[in-house]
Amino acid sequence: MRNIIEQSDREKQKNSFLLESLKQELGKRHYTTPFFEITLNTFPSQKLLFGLKDTEVVYLDYYRTCVSQTISILPKESNFFLSLYLPLAENNKSILYALIGWAGVFLNDESNQHIPLDYIKKSVILSKQELGKEPTKSEKLAIFSLYTILCAVLICAGDVREWYKYFKTLHKFLLDQSNGDLKEIKNCMGDFKETKWLVSNFLYHDVLASISHIEGTCFTMAEYCQILDITMSDPEPVKMIDNDLVCDPLQGCVRPVFLLIGEITNTFVKLKNAEKRLKELEEAYKYEEFSKARNKVYSQLEKKYESLQTLLKNTKPHAMSLCYLKSDKDLEHHLTLFEAFRLSALIYLKTLVKKIPPASPEIQILVVELLPCISIILGSKVQASLCFPLLVAGMSCISKCDRSFIAEKVLQMSNSFPVKNFQRILVIIEHTWKINKEGLKCVYWFEISTKFGWALSLA
């Protein structure tokens, strides 16, 4: 027993030394923030560590102790970043390299980002080999997991192009494996609980992708609801009910609202396509056909708007995601996050579907309610989810004091939080203020993103 304790102490000393070396080599940026309290006392399994270099061991443990717990907004009982990814990495080098790369993105300063990206390249090379063969059920689950990791790593690194290529590769893989029917994924991946979370993860990235706002989401919200056991109540009051027992550490109790954001997005895409068709009829002088089509488009749009608004007002948080919270303060933060998303989605609905500009009192009253929610969430364990509310709030602010408030909060996140898409959204917000100074017109972040040549994710 004494030998074991002494060996453990030696390991701690060795790891502390390695950590100090990494600090000097890579910079101290992320070690001084309250989000990362390094504890190198309990390492992953020996099988996972076998054959790794000392620095790779530190990277991997940093993923375990810091990255996985920073990205997740739920307690460890629901943290698939730990319970799924790490065990898979024991038998899958591509996942192992991807996790090491992910830790490197968090640990390294700007001048050393090539280090984690080299691991990502290794992971991608191996992943292509895996896609080229007929996988077993467990291998399919590993491939699904790997591509969700690759997308997340690149988004964290601030990438605005490559991540979406891997996302579309994953989309094609899911279509192939399910024969185009998403609900069949559960029958070909082996572990149903883990598969459901991966689908929820895919939903999260689908809804928050700029390209989904141009082309529509990869799967409909009805398809996601079917596999995730989410329904709409009937009769009144109409609301989204998330009964799924599987919690998502990315979305937490907010998942019902994410589905509604996806529905708003797809409604906007359909509206743009319908208006394009109306324009073609008008320019072809087909006035009678144009008149009938226009009446149908806007009457259906009004019904859809009313339905979505009712759903947003009535929908409640995913209850299961609140079960493992440790304190009343944690519960307050999660419920405040839900409210921040609900308010953001209402602004989104009015701006995208009704084309109501930010300066309208209808939008500003929602901004007034949203900004205090953001203040409460900043610095909490759920702040990793703030990208979407911050962007919506920022683009909806019209007064100098509100814009100053948002700029300060986004900068606060950008400077202290190692997820670089917060820097991207500040660029979008400030560009919006430049071209929409008075807030009298509707400006869309995904159109700005396209103009910049970005495939931006708000994940």
C-alpha positions in Angstrom: 0.0 0.0 0.0 2.9 2.3 0.9 4.5 1.7 -2.5 1.3 2.6 -4.2 1.0 5.9 -2.3 4.6 6.7 -3.0 4.2 5.9 -6.7 1.1 8.1 -6.8 3.0 10.9 -5.2 5.8 10.6 -7.7 3.3 10.7 -10.5 1.8 13.9 -9.1 5.2 15.5 -8.8 6.0 14.4 -12.4 2.8 15.8 -13.7 3.1 19.0 -11.8 6.6 19.4 -13.3 5.2 18.7 -16.8 2.4 21.2 -16.2 4.9 23.9 -15.2 7.0 23.2 -18.3 3.9 23.5 -20.5 3.1 26.8 -18.9 6.5 28.2 -19.8 6.4 26.7 -23.3 2.8 27.6 -24.3 2.0 30.7 -22.2 0.0 31.1 -19.1 -3.1 32.6 -20.6 -5.6 29.9 -19.5 -4.1 28.9 -16.2 -5.0 32.2 -14.5 -8.7 32.1 -15.2 -11.3 30.7 -12.8 -12.7 28.3 -15.3 -9.7 25.9 -15.2 -8.7 24.6 -11.8 -6.1 22.0 -12.7 -6.2 18.7 -10.7 -3.7 16.2 -12.0 -4.4 13.6 -9.3 -6.5 11.0 -11.0 -5.4 10.1 -14.5 -7.4 8.2 -17.2 -6.8 4.5 -17.5 -3.3 3.0 -18.1 -4.6 1.5 -21.4 -5.4 5.0 -22.6 -2.0 6.4 -21.5 0.1 3.6 -22.9 2.6 4.7 -25.5 1.9 8.4 -25.1 4.6 11.1 -24.7 4.7 12.9 -21.4 3.2 16.1 -22.9 0.4 14.1 -24.5 -0.4 12.6 -21.1 -0.8 16.2 -19.7 -2.9 17.2 -22.7 -5.2 14.3 -22.3 -5.6 14.9 -18.6 -6.3 18.5 -19.3 -9.0 17.4 -21.6 -10.5 15.3 -18.8 -10.2 17.8 -16.0 -10.8 21.0 -17.8 -12.0 20.9 -21.4 -14.7 18.4 -20.8 -16.0 20.2 -17.8 -15.8 23.7 -19.4 -17.7 22.7 -22.5 -20.4 20.8 -20.6 -23.0 22.9 -18.7 -24.3 19.8 -16.8 -22.7 17.9 -13.9 -20.6 14.8 -14.5 -23.6 12.4 -14.3 -24.6 13.7 -17.7 -21.2 14.5 -19.2 -20.8 12.4 -22.3 -17.5 14.3 -23.1 -16.1 12.1 -20.3 -18.3 9.0 -20.3 -18.4 8.4 -24.0 -15.3 10.0 -25.6 -12.6 8.9 -23.2 -13.5 5.2 -23.2 -13.8 5.2 -27.0 -10.3 6.8 -27.2 -8.8 3.7 -25.5 -9.4 1.7 -28.7 -9.5 4.4 -31.3 -6.4 6.4 -32.2 -8.2 9.0 -34.3 -10.5 9.9 -31.3 -7.4 9.9 -29.0 -5.5 12.4 -31.2 -8.7 14.5 -31.6 -9.1 14.8 -27.8 -5.4 15.7 -27.4 -5.8 18.3 -30.1 -8.9 19.7 -28.3 -6.9 20.1 -25.1 -4.1 21.8 -27.1 -6.6 24.4 -28.5 -7.4 25.3 -24.9 -3.9 25.2 -23.6 -1.9 26.9 -26.4 -1.7 30.6 -27.1 -2.1 31.9 -30.6 1.6 31.4 -31.5 1.4 27.7 -30.8 -1.9 26.7 -32.4 0.0 24.6 -34.9 0.6 22.0 -32.1 -3.0 20.9 -31.6 -3.8 21.3 -35.3 -1.1 18.7 -36.0 -2.9 16.2 -33.8 -6.2 17.0 -35.6 -4.5 16.3 -39.0 -3.4 12.9 -37.6 -6.9 12.2 -36.5 -8.4 13.2 -39.9 -6.0 10.9 -41.7 -7.0 7.9 -39.6 -10.7 8.8 -39.8 -10.6 8.6 -43.6 -9.3 5.1 -43.3 -12.2 4.2 -41.0 -14.8 5.7 -43.4 -13.4 3.6 -46.2 -14.4 0.2 -44.7 -17.6 -1.4 -43.6 -17.9 -0.6 -39.9 -19.4 -2.7 -37.1 -22.0 -1.2 -34.7 -19.4 -0.1 -32.2 -17.2 1.4 -35.0 -20.2 3.3 -36.3 -20.7 4.8 -32.9 -17.0 5.7 -32.8 -17.1 7.4 -36.3 -20.2 9.4 -35.2 -18.4 10.4 -32.0 -15.2 11.3 -33.9 -16.8 13.7 -36.3 -18.7 15.5 -33.5 -15.3 16.0 -31.8 -13.6 17.2 -35.0 -16.3 19.8 -35.5 -16.2 21.0 -31.9 -12.4 21.2 -31.8 -12.2 23.4 -34.9 -15.1 25.6 -33.8 -13.3 26.1 -30.5 -10.1 27.0 -32.5 -12.1 29.7 -34.3 -12.3 27.9 -37.7 -15.0 29.1 -40.0 -14.5 26.8 -43.0 -13.1 23.3 -42.3 -15.4 22.3 -39.5 -18.5 22.4 -41.8 -16.8 20.1 -44.2 -16.5 17.5 -41.5 -20.1 18.3 -40.4 -21.3 17.5 -43.9 -19.2 14.4 -44.0 -21.0 13.3 -40.9 -24.3 14.2 -42.3 -23.7 12.0 -45.3 -22.5 9.2 -43.0 -25.8 9.4 -41.0 -27.9 9.4 -44.2 -26.0 6.4 -45.5 -26.3 4.4 -42.3 -30.0 5.2 -41.7 -31.0 5.0 -45.4 -32.2 8.5 -45.2 -34.4 7.9 -42.1 -32.8 9.5 -39.0 -34.8 7.5 -36.5 -33.2 4.3 -37.8 -29.8 5.5 -36.5 -30.7 4.0 -33.1 -30.9 0.5 -34.7 -27.4 0.6 -36.3 -25.2 2.2 -33.6 -25.4 -0.3 -30.7 -25.7 1.9 -27.6 -29.1 3.7 -27.8 -28.4 6.2 -25.0 -25.1 7.3 -26.4 -26.5 7.5 -29.9 -29.4 9.7 -28.8 -26.9 12.1 -27.3 -24.8 12.2 -30.5 -28.0 13.0 -32.5 -28.7 15.8 -30.0 -25.1 17.0 -30.5 -25.7 17.0 -34.2 -28.9 18.9 -33.8 -27.1 21.5 -31.7 -24.5 22.2 -34.4 -27.1 22.0 -37.2 -29.3 24.7 -35.7 -26.3 27.0 -34.9 -24.6 26.8 -38.3 -24.8 29.9 -40.5 -25.2 27.7 -43.6 -28.4 26.1 -42.1 -29.9 29.6 -42.2 -29.2 29.8 -45.9 -30.0 26.3 -47.0 -32.2 24.9 -44.2 -31.1 22.4 -41.5 -29.7 19.0 -42.5 -32.7 17.2 -40.8 -36.1 18.7 -40.0 -37.0 19.4 -36.4 -39.7 16.8 -36.7 -37.1 14.1 -37.4 -35.0 15.2 -34.4 -38.1 15.2 -32.2 -39.0 11.7 -33.3 -35.7 10.2 -32.2 -35.3 12.4 -29.1 -38.8 11.7 -27.7 -39.9 15.3 -27.9 -43.5 16.1 -28.6 -45.9 19.0 -28.9 -48.9 18.9 -26.5 -52.4 19.0 -27.9 -54.9 20.5 -27.2 -54.2 23.9 -25.6 -51.9 25.2 -24.3 -49.6 24.1 -27.1 -46.0 23.6 -25.9 -42.9 21.6 -26.6 -42.5 18.7 -24.2 -39.0 17.2 -23.9 -39.5 13.9 -22.1 -36.2 12.3 -23.1 -34.3 10.7 -20.3 -31.0 11.4 -22.1 -29.5 14.8 -21.1 -27.3 16.9 -23.4 -24.4 18.6 -21.7 -24.3 21.1 -24.6 -27.9 22.2 -24.4 -29.0 21.3 -20.9 -32.5 22.3 -20.1 -32.6 24.6 -23.1 -33.0 21.8 -25.7 -36.7 22.5 -26.4 -35.9 26.0 -27.4 -33.1 24.9 -29.7 -35.6 22.9 -31.6 -37.8 26.0 -31.9 -34.9 28.0 -33.1 -34.3 25.4 -35.8 -38.0 25.6 -36.7 -37.7 29.5 -37.0 -34.6 29.0 -39.2 -36.4 26.6 -41.5 -39.5 28.9 -41.7 -37.2 31.8 -42.7 -35.6 29.7 -45.4 -39.0 28.6 -46.8 -40.1 32.2 -46.7 -37.1 33.4 -48.7 -37.7 30.6 -51.3 -41.4 31.5 -51.5 -40.7 35.2 -52.0 -38.2 34.3 -54.7 -41.0 32.4 -56.5 -43.4 35.3 -56.0 -40.9 37.6 -57.6 -40.6 35.3 -60.6 -44.4 35.3 -61.1 -44.5 39.1 -60.8 -41.7 39.6 -63.3 -43.4 37.2 -65.7 -46.6 39.3 -65.5 -48.6 36.4 -64.1 -50.6 38.6 -61.8 -53.5 36.3 -61.1 -51.2 33.4 -60.2 -49.0 35.9 -58.2 -52.0 37.2 -56.2 -53.2 33.7 -55.2 -49.7 32.5 -54.4 -49.0 35.6 -52.3 -52.2 35.3 -50.3 -51.3 31.6 -49.6 -47.7 32.3 -48.6 -48.5 35.1 -46.1 -51.6 33.5 -44.6 -49.6 30.3 -43.9 -46.7 32.4 -42.6 -49.0 34.2 -40.2 -50.3 30.9 -38.8 -46.8 29.6 -38.5 -45.7 32.7 -36.7 -48.5 32.5 -34.2 -47.8 28.9 -33.6 -44.1 29.4 -32.9 -44.8 32.4 -30.7 -47.2 30.3 -28.6 -44.7 27.5 -28.3 -42.0 29.8 -27.2 -44.2 31.3 -24.5 -45.5 28.0 -23.2 -42.5 25.7 -23.5 -40.8 24.6 -20.3 -37.2 23.5 -19.6 -36.1 19.9 -20.0 -36.7 18.7 -16.5 -34.3 15.8 -16.5 -31.4 18.2 -17.1 -32.1 19.9 -13.8 -32.1 16.7 -11.7 -28.4 16.5 -11.0 -27.7 20.1 -10.2 -25.9 20.6 -6.9 -27.3 23.8 -5.5 -30.1 26.4 -5.7 -27.5 28.8 -7.3 -26.9 26.2 -10.1 -30.6 25.9 -10.6 -31.0 29.7 -10.9 -28.2 29.8 -13.5 -29.8 27.1 -15.6 -33.3 28.5 -15.5 -31.9 32.0 -16.3 -30.1 30.4 -19.3 -33.4 28.9 -20.4 -35.0 32.3 -20.2 -32.2 34.0 -22.1 -32.6 31.5 -24.9 -36.4 31.9 -24.9 -36.2 35.7 -25.1 -33.5 35.4 -27.8 -35.7 33.0 -29.8 -38.6 35.4 -29.5 -36.4 38.2 -30.9 -35.2 35.8 -33.6 -38.8 34.9 -34.6 -39.9 38.5 -34.9 -36.8 39.6 -36.8 -36.6 36.6 -39.2 -40.2 35.7 -39.8 -42.0 39.1 -39.3 -39.1 41.2 -40.3 -39.5 43.5 -37.3 -36.4 45.8 -37.0 -34.4 46.1 -33.8 -35.6 49.7 -33.2 -39.2 48.6 -32.8 -40.6 48.8 -29.2 -41.6 45.1 -29.7 -38.0 44.1 -29.9 -36.6 46.5 -27.4 -38.8 45.4 -24.6 -37.4 41.9 -25.1 -33.8 43.3 -25.1 -34.5 45.0 -21.8 -35.4 41.6 -20.3 -32.6 39.7 -22.0 -29.6 41.9 -20.9 -30.0 41.2 -17.1 -30.1 37.4 -17.9 -26.8 37.7 -19.6 -25.3 39.5 -16.6 -26.4 36.7 -14.3 -25.0 33.9 -16.5 -21.6 35.4 -17.1 -19.0 33.8 -14.9 -21.3 30.9 -14.1 -20.9 27.2 -15.1 -23.3 27.7 -17.9 -21.7 30.7 -19.6 -20.3 28.4 -22.4 -23.7 28.5 -23.9 -23.9 32.3 -24.2 -22.8 32.7 -27.9 -26.3 32.7 -29.4 -28.0 35.0 -26.8 -25.0 37.4 -26.9 -25.2 37.6 -30.7 -29.0 38.2 -30.8 -28.8 40.7 -28.0 -25.9 42.5 -29.6 -27.5 42.8 -33.0 -30.7 44.1 -31.4 -29.1 46.8 -29.2 -29.6 50.3 -30.6 -28.6 52.6 -27.7 -25.0 53.5 -26.9 -25.2 52.2 -23.4 -26.6 48.8 -24.5 -24.1 48.5 -27.2 -21.3 49.3 -24.8 -22.6 46.7 -22.3 -22.7 44.0 -25.0 -19.2 44.9 -26.3 -17.8 44.7 -22.8 -19.5 41.3 -22.1 -18.4 39.7 -25.4 -14.8 41.0 -24.9 -14.9 39.6 -21.4 -15.8 36.2 -22.8 -13.2 36.5 -25.6 -10.4 37.4 -23.3 -10.9 34.8 -20.7 -12.7 31.9 -22.4 -10.7 29.7 -24.8 -13.5 29.3 -27.4 -12.7 31.7 -30.2 -16.1 31.9 -31.8 -16.9 34.6 -29.2 -14.3 36.7 -31.1 -16.1 36.0 -34.3 -19.5 37.1 -33.0 -18.0 40.4 -31.8 -16.9 41.1 -35.4 -20.4 40.3 -36.6 -22.0 42.5 -34.0 -19.8 45.5 -34.6 -20.3 45.2 -38.3 -24.1 45.2 -37.7 -23.8 48.4 -35.7 -21.8 50.0 -38.5 -24.4 49.2 -41.3 -27.5 49.5 -39.1 -26.7 52.5 -36.8 -30.3 53.3 -35.9 -31.6 49.7 -35.9 -34.2 50.6 -38.5 -33.7 47.6 -40.8 -33.3 43.8 -40.3 -29.7 42.7 -40.7 -28.9 38.9 -40.5 -25.8 37.5 -39.0 -25.7 34.6 -41.4 -25.8 36.9 -44.4 -22.8 38.8 -43.0 -21.1 35.6 -42.3 -21.6 34.5 -45.9 -20.3 37.9 -47.1 -17.1 37.4 -45.1 -16.7 33.9 -46.6 -17.4 32.2 -43.2 -19.3 29.0 -42.4 -19.8 30.3 -38.8 -21.0 28.3 -35.9 -22.6 29.8 -32.8 -21.9 26.6 -30.8 
